Amino acid sequence: MTTTPTSLADVLRQATDTKGRIKDLSIRAAGCVAHVEGTVPDFDFDEVNAERKAEIERLVYLNTVLARTNAVTMLEWKGQKIFVAEVIRRKAEISGEIKFLGDLTLQNGP
């Protein structure tokens, strides 16, 4: 059962739970179409797929709540106010820069 999130912690927890359900339902749906001729699959593909699609819609909703909250929530860093959304993007860029530097090949000699 899903509930309306009351805090960002709820949003993050529900998003994680929803991702797990989507993964499980995807595996179950795949099993509905791969079976031995003459046998009946354990689950009805249409029902499982409809449930999977509903969970995907739930995840879109939760991610949207999170993105909207991050877009308007500010924190103070080094005496400046900065949006959480900007912090997230800066972290991603720093991670990319670290990967770039780590992937450089060092050469000996001239």
Secondary structure as GFF3:
##gff-version 3
##sequence-region A 1 110
A	DSSP	alpha_helix	8	33	.	.	.	ID=ss1
A	DSSP	alpha_helix	45	72	.	.	.	ID=ss2
A	DSSP	beta_strand	74	77	.	.	.	ID=ss3
A	DSSP	beta_strand	80	83	.	.	.	ID=ss4
A	DSSP	alpha_helix	84	103	.	.	.	ID=ss5
###
